[in-house]
Amino acid sequence: MDNSGTLDSLAQELRVFRPLPQLVIEANVNPQELEAFRRQAAHDPLGYWEEAADELDWYKKWDRVLDDSDAPFCRWFPGARCNIVYNCLDRHIETANKNKLALIWEGEPGDSRKYTYYELYREVNRFAGALRTLGVKKGECVIIYMPPLPEAVIAMLACARIGAPHSLVFAGFSARALRQRIKDVEAKLVVTADGFYRNGQIIKLKPVVDEALVGGSADCVDSVVVVHRAKVDTDMQEGRDYWYDDVVRRERPESPAEVMDANDTLFLLHTSGATGAPKVVSHCHGGYMVGVHRTLTHVFDIKPTDIFWCTADLGWITGHSAVVYGPLLAGTTTLIYEGHPNYPQADRMWHIVSKYGVTIFYTAPTLIRMLMRFGPQYPRMHDLSTLRLLGTVGEPIGPETWLWFYRHIGRGECPLLDTWWQTETGMFMISPLPISLLKPGSVTKPLPGVEVDVVDREGASVPPGKGGLLVITRPWPAMMTGVFDPSAKAGGAGRERFAESFARFPGKYLAGDVAKRDEDGFLWIEGRADDVLNIAGHRLGTAELENAFRAHPAVAEAAIIGVPDKIKGEAAKAFIILNQGVAPSDELILELQNHMRKELGPVAVIKGVEFRDSLPRTRSGKILRRVLKAQETGESPGDLSMLEDAD
Ligand code: WT7
């Protein structure tokens, strides 16, 4: 990269970074090829995605590429049959990849395990057999509530192999949140661990599952499989709970992959929407596999010798597409780490990069901001010369963090790929390739086959330099296949919640972000436009947080806004009206923060609580969060008004 400019000055969003000539020569997709892909995709998008699909193995090919006769509900590759796990594992063991590392795991205490493609294949088959033995059938859902352990990856792949949709719940969620999620998807089985290491301590996990299932409160669950990680005392309920090692020991290392319809569900994932309770998003075997494979191999320029480390927890979409499915489809080596990024000190991430020779490091701005605080002496303690590409996702990175990451981790030589996408999109949507020109803080341009626009409230494209709503204007293969509102299961709410995103501008998917395009057509993401907070790259709905607050006996009314946070990007601030007769106090604030932890788990970080006698409202009684936000940040309240009701 051209790093001749002064990296110290930060007022340089305008500076363009170019890839080193050697990198352009070696790239899988060079600038001419990228242009050709773009032209092909613009002219014949279905042909473009069909070629991408042809790179994978299918039991039966599609009748057509896209059925959009029931738009916005799309079916990609209708008539096709496949199994994503066949493409992640079976396909590779027929090739020279058989004995290549598929998975490297580093435990927080420094222990480590490695699986070749063949070993992972055998282990996944064993667990797939165990799931079948325990009575899990095609179409029945399995909850995976686990820390980053190899068995979590194995469980995901084993579920997919037998056609049982998996649903991961981040281990930072509380028993109550877990119970709700189990019930939402009517899970038959839960996979968990006795506990895990985090920041030098053992966190027990199995008791949280016991609490979630207490007294048959989620009686859809027949069995719980427990991985013996922390070796702590664990209560096991006879007839319900099984040790992982016991159930796999008796299984054979061969277990055929279920032949799935391309549109059969691969997984379900909860995420926060603009309204109400979290929604459940589903992805399928076929289109998801095609979209993720094509975009990940393009963006990260996967080479046979790569060691790919995406630091996301498995419980988010990033963990699905960029830790498990994408890297394994691409036949590369994926790395997972169990513990805290600062344990035992602030160089742990860099120690892991040098220990395994990581070549691609993909993370979130919040992690970089946290590590930046400790200074560049920590990365300097290690040899980071194996790194060739950096990536970021989850929230706007901003030029300052971009430049620190680029210089201190990437030596000013590694392209920094800022990828924009979502749980709903499944695959990367807007991102540079290693050969692209980069502007610090810009996600650059949509990938070939992806079409986006920035529009005003009437849906008309806005000119360069003006902010607007980001929309996706054409279907893409990894798009969600369903969005369910679990709280309203009766009455076809799944279709409504899906259609919600296409309702405002017919035919266009409303992403929920504010964005702007510059004179060169580069896109800049400015943040969420709706009532969704992005705390350290994790989505939390204001409605969800407010409901949890209201469940406390002292609280009459609650309004949540996002406020800027140096490390987390955004944090939640609560405005609370107390019930008559309840006196505000510091103890009450602490109690409310603990209450939120219990309701939702440590993911719900409440930065401030302020007591009010009243809250600003519309005439129809809706709380005007943007007014609170304007009071808090001093911004004009009109800024984010685009999604508010006219009244
Ligand atoms: C929201 C989606 C996809 C993995 C992580 C989050 C924000 C995502 C970027 C980026 C600026 C970004 C958006 C988006 N976001 N990537 N590169 N730059 N903002 O997935 O939980 O579904 O959240 O994350 O606001 O809408 P998610």
Residues whose N, C-alpha, C, O or C-beta is under 5 A from the ligand:
A	BS01	WT7	T318 T392 V393 G394 E395 P396 D418 T419 W420 W421 Q422 T423 E424 A511 D513 I525 G527 R528 G537 R539
